[in-house]
Amino acid sequence: MVREAVASLKDVDAVVLLVEADRPVTDEDRHIINSLKGLKCPVILR
């Protein structure tokens, strides 16, 4: 499922990533954030 989501990033108009502020950043979070780098669309981290 994650592989499909990451592969579809080239077709989106914007990305909104919601994270829980009261928990530490995980390796999975870092992987997602790194996947968003370099996108040509707006990326919003909340």
SULTAPE-V178350 format. One record per pair of residues at least 12 apart in sequence whose ideal C-beta (glycine too) atoms are under 7 Angstrom apart, sorted by the first residue. I is the first residue (numbers start at 1). GAP is how many residues later the second one is. D is the distance in Angstrom with one decimal. If there is no record, write none. Layout:
I;GAP;D + I;GAP;D
This chain:
6;29;5.0 + 9;26;6.6 + 9;30;6.1 + 12;29;5.8 + 13;28;5.7 + 14;27;5.2 + 14;28;4.6 + 15;21;6.0 + 15;24;6.7 + 15;26;6.4 + 15;28;4.7 + 15;29;7.0 + 16;28;4.7 + 16;30;6.7 + 17;15;6.7 + 17;19;6.9 + 17;28;5.1 + 18;28;5.3
